[in-house]
Amino acid sequence: MSNAKLNELIQPLVEDLGYEFVGIDYSSNPKNALLRIYIDESARGIAIEDCERVSREVAALLDVEDPISSNYSLEVSSPGLDRPIFNLEQFERFIGEVVSLTLFTPVNTRRKFKGELLAVAGNQVIVDQDGEQVGIEFENIVKSRLAPDYKAVFAKSNG
């Protein structure tokens, strides 16, 4: 089953439970398939009880719908500081932040980029890579995450 079909099935349930559906990662490895669902709650964040609640409800839905024919593990998680970015709307939300991108095919001989997210223009994500603006087609992005400055985050929490 494709990620898009799994999104269509799972997103409404997660949102009906009162959480933001951030996205899913599905690895269909035959020996240890994994379905990871990222949820968030902007006012207070995500606690273990939230993950447990969503996990129970999603597991019940998946048992009924049976969209994955093989054995798999189900994980529900908060997106964390280095949250994955799954769609253009999420990219727009994080303009000004530093992102890390991995691409299917190279752009300017590179498959990995890390820099400030400058804009979203049409179907392109624009990042500052070493002082140069680079436009990357959204469909060419394999993985994308926020890339927080952990030293600054920990200094702020300890100071």
SVG drawing of the C-alpha trace seen along z (x, -y; Angstrom):
<svg xmlns="http://www.w3.org/2000/svg" viewBox="-13 -34 42 45">
<polyline fill="none" stroke="black" stroke-width="0.4" points="0.0,0.0 1.3,-3.5 2.0,-6.2 -0.8,-8.3 -3.4,-5.6 -2.2,-5.1 -2.4,-8.9 -6.0,-8.9 -6.9,-6.2 -5.1,-7.4 -5.2,-11.2 -9.0,-11.6 -8.8,-9.3 -5.9,-11.1 -7.5,-14.5 -10.9,-13.3 -8.9,-12.4 -7.9,-16.0 -4.3,-15.8 -2.3,-17.3 -1.5,-14.6 2.1,-15.4 2.7,-12.4 3.8,-8.8 6.9,-6.9 6.2,-3.4 9.1,-1.0 7.8,2.2 10.9,4.3 9.7,7.9 11.6,8.9 10.7,5.9 8.1,3.6 7.5,0.4 4.6,-2.1 5.6,-5.2 2.9,-7.9 3.9,-11.4 1.4,-13.4 1.5,-16.8 -0.6,-19.0 0.4,-22.6 -0.9,-23.8 0.9,-21.4 3.0,-19.0 2.7,-15.2 2.9,-12.9 3.3,-9.1 -0.5,-8.8 -1.3,-10.6 0.8,-8.2 -0.8,-5.2 -4.3,-6.5 -3.6,-7.1 -1.8,-3.8 -4.8,-1.9 -7.2,-3.6 -5.1,-3.3 -4.3,0.4 -8.1,1.1 -8.7,-0.7 -5.8,1.1 -7.1,4.5 -10.5,3.7 -9.3,2.2 -6.2,4.5 -4.3,2.2 -0.9,3.9 -0.9,7.6 2.4,8.5 3.5,8.3 4.6,4.8 5.3,2.8 3.3,-0.3 4.9,-3.3 3.3,-6.6 5.6,-9.4 5.9,-13.2 7.8,-14.8 10.5,-16.1 12.8,-19.0 14.2,-17.6 10.6,-17.1 10.2,-15.5 8.5,-17.7 6.0,-15.8 4.3,-18.4 4.6,-21.9 2.2,-23.4 4.6,-22.2 7.6,-23.7 5.7,-27.1 5.1,-26.9 8.9,-26.6 10.3,-29.3 13.2,-30.8 14.3,-27.6 17.2,-25.4 16.3,-22.2 18.1,-19.1 17.1,-17.6 18.0,-14.3 17.1,-14.1 16.3,-11.3 18.4,-12.8 21.3,-15.4 20.8,-19.1 24.1,-20.9 25.8,-17.6 24.5,-17.3 21.9,-14.9 22.1,-16.4 21.4,-20.0 21.3,-21.7 20.4,-25.4 17.9,-28.1 14.5,-27.5 13.9,-30.7 10.6,-30.1 8.2,-27.8 7.5,-28.8 5.0,-26.7 6.2,-23.2 9.8,-24.2 11.4,-24.5 14.1,-27.3 17.0,-26.8 20.1,-28.8 23.0,-26.4 26.3,-28.1 25.1,-31.6 23.5,-30.4 19.7,-30.1 18.8,-26.6 15.4,-25.6 14.5,-22.0 11.4,-20.3 9.3,-18.9 8.9,-15.5 12.7,-15.2 12.8,-15.2 13.2,-11.8 13.5,-13.0 13.2,-16.4 13.6,-17.5 14.1,-20.6 17.8,-20.8 17.8,-22.6 20.9,-24.1 21.0,-21.8 23.7,-23.9 21.4,-26.9 18.4,-24.8 20.2,-23.3 21.8,-26.6 18.3,-28.2 16.9,-25.4 19.9,-25.5 20.0,-29.3"/>
</svg>
